[in-house]
Amino acid sequence: MNLKNASSNFFETICQRWAKIQPIAFPAGPAPLAPSRAINLSHGFARRCTRICSIENEDEMIDEVRRVRQNYLAIAVAAAACFLFEAAWYSYFLQDWLDGIGRTMASLVATGVNPALQYATALLSAAVIAGAISCVTQLTGPQTALRGMRVATLLWLGCVLTTWGTEYVFEVRTYKLFAINTGFWLIGMVVMGAIVGAWKKKA
């Protein structure tokens, strides 16, 4: 068997067994493929394989999504716990935080921003983060408090620490303010991860 016949048989086997599509007739004789014919066969094979892989990936994604069973009560409790911790955290570091942002309490009050809007935004944001932690926790393995805490730490490291770091280095803010803000989110997210990880939705 010459090299051309071997390569034709190999690709025909790939198409039939791996891609699970109708057999494609590849020329097996000694005559070389015409360039246009070879290009058409390659494009057709690529399109079919891409379509099949897309279908398989969609099926796998659907199966993964079905594994996620959000416990909205746990998410609400986790968000409330984070919100209360946030109030205590920034009350303790209030003066350092004000110095870091270059404001005073009087100047913040003078802005006229409705405190209810601020509190609602903080609570809603915490709920969204808690839901994301719960989702990733369930998608990566058994839903446990420890896994929830690990997922929360990883999300903090990959998303929170990096984004705050980028902003602060260009805004030329103090390291103290950076530590206050990122430190809160590390502890707050770990607490939420423990809650949504341990509190499973009943079957």
C-alpha positions in Angstrom: 0.0 0.0 0.0 1.5 3.3 -1.0 1.5 6.4 1.1 -1.4 8.1 -0.8 -3.7 5.0 -0.3 -2.7 4.8 3.4 -3.5 8.5 4.0 -6.9 8.1 2.2 -7.9 5.1 4.2 -6.8 6.9 7.4 -8.9 9.9 6.9 -11.9 7.8 5.7 -11.7 5.9 9.0 -11.5 9.2 10.9 -14.7 10.4 9.2 -16.6 7.2 9.7 -15.7 6.2 13.3 -14.7 9.4 15.1 -17.0 12.0 13.5 -19.9 9.6 13.0 -20.9 10.9 9.7 -21.7 9.3 6.3 -18.6 7.9 4.6 -16.9 10.3 2.3 -15.5 8.9 -0.8 -11.8 9.7 -0.9 -9.9 8.9 -4.1 -7.6 5.9 -3.5 -6.0 5.5 -6.9 -2.6 6.6 -7.9 -3.9 9.7 -9.6 -3.4 12.8 -7.4 -6.4 14.8 -6.2 -7.3 17.9 -8.1 -6.6 21.0 -5.9 -10.2 22.2 -6.1 -11.5 18.8 -5.2 -9.1 18.4 -2.3 -10.1 21.8 -0.9 -13.8 21.0 -1.2 -13.4 17.7 0.7 -11.4 19.4 3.4 -13.9 22.2 3.8 -16.8 19.7 3.9 -15.0 17.5 6.5 -14.3 20.6 8.6 -17.8 21.8 8.5 -19.3 18.5 9.4 -16.9 17.9 12.2 -17.5 21.4 13.6 -21.2 20.9 13.5 -21.0 17.5 15.3 -18.6 18.9 17.9 -20.9 21.8 18.5 -23.9 19.5 19.0 -21.9 17.3 21.5 -20.7 20.4 23.4 -24.2 21.7 23.6 -25.4 18.4 25.0 -22.6 18.3 27.5 -23.4 21.9 28.5 -27.1 21.1 29.0 -26.1 18.2 31.2 -23.8 20.4 33.3 -26.5 23.0 33.7 -29.0 20.4 34.9 -26.6 19.5 37.6 -26.9 23.0 39.1 -29.7 23.3 41.6 -29.6 26.7 43.1 -30.8 27.1 46.7 -32.1 30.7 46.6 -32.7 30.8 50.3 -29.1 29.9 50.9 -28.0 32.6 48.4 -30.2 35.2 50.2 -28.8 34.3 53.6 -25.3 34.4 52.2 -25.9 37.8 50.7 -27.3 39.1 53.9 -24.4 37.8 55.9 -21.9 39.4 53.5 -23.9 42.7 53.7 -23.8 42.7 57.5 -20.1 41.9 57.5 -19.5 44.7 55.0 -21.2 47.2 57.4 -19.1 46.0 60.3 -15.9 45.9 58.2 -16.2 49.4 56.9 -17.4 50.8 60.2 -14.2 49.6 61.7 -12.0 50.9 58.9 -14.1 54.0 58.3 -11.5 56.7 58.8 -8.8 54.8 56.9 -11.2 54.2 54.1 -12.3 57.9 54.0 -8.6 58.9 53.9 -7.9 56.5 51.1 -10.7 57.8 48.9 -10.0 61.4 49.8 -13.4 62.1 51.2 -15.2 63.0 54.5 -18.5 61.8 55.8 -19.9 65.3 55.2 -18.8 65.3 51.6 -20.4 61.9 51.0 -23.7 63.1 52.5 -23.5 66.3 50.5 -23.6 64.2 47.2 -27.3 63.6 47.8 -27.1 59.9 46.8 -29.9 58.0 48.3 -28.5 55.6 51.0 -31.3 53.1 50.2 -30.0 52.8 46.6 -26.5 52.2 47.9 -27.6 49.5 50.4 -29.8 47.9 47.7 -26.9 47.8 45.3 -24.5 46.3 47.8 -27.1 43.6 48.8 -28.0 42.8 45.2 -24.3 42.5 44.2 -23.6 40.2 47.1 -26.5 38.0 46.0 -25.2 37.8 42.4 -21.8 36.8 43.7 -23.2 34.2 46.0 -25.2 32.7 43.1 -22.1 32.6 41.0 -20.1 30.9 43.7 -22.9 28.3 44.2 -23.0 27.6 40.5 -19.3 27.1 40.1 -19.1 25.0 43.3 -21.7 22.6 41.9 -20.1 22.4 38.5 -16.7 21.5 39.8 -17.6 18.6 42.1 -19.5 17.7 45.3 -21.3 20.6 46.9 -19.6 21.1 50.3 -18.7 24.0 52.5 -15.0 23.4 51.9 -15.4 23.4 48.1 -17.5 26.5 48.3 -14.8 28.3 50.2 -12.1 27.1 47.8 -14.2 28.3 44.8 -14.8 31.6 46.4 -11.1 32.1 47.1 -10.3 31.2 43.5 -12.9 33.6 42.1 -11.6 36.3 44.4 -8.0 35.7 43.2 -8.9 35.5 39.6 -11.5 38.3 39.3 -11.5 40.6 42.4 -7.9 40.9 43.3 -6.8 41.4 39.7 -9.4 44.0 38.7 -8.9 46.0 41.9 -5.1 45.8 41.4 -5.4 47.1 37.8 -7.6 50.0 38.8 -5.5 50.9 41.8 -2.2 50.9 40.0 -3.5 53.4 37.4 -5.5 55.5 39.9 -2.4 55.6 42.1 -4.4 54.7 45.3 -2.8 53.7 48.6 -2.0 50.1 49.5 -3.9 50.5 52.7 -7.2 51.2 50.8 -6.4 48.3 48.4 -6.0 46.0 51.4 -9.2 47.3 53.0 -11.3 46.7 49.9 -9.8 43.5 48.7 -9.6 42.1 52.2 -13.3 42.6 52.7 -14.2 40.8 49.5 -11.9 37.9 50.3 -13.5 37.2 53.7 -17.0 38.1 52.5 -16.8 35.7 49.5 -15.3 32.9 51.6 -18.2 33.3 54.1 -20.7 33.2 51.2 -19.0 30.2 49.7 -19.2 28.3 53.0 -22.9 29.0 53.2 -24.0 28.2 49.7 -21.6 25.2 49.7 -23.0 23.6 52.8 -26.6 24.5 52.3 -27.8 22.2 49.6 -31.2 22.4 47.9 -33.5 19.6 49.0 -34.4 17.1 46.4 
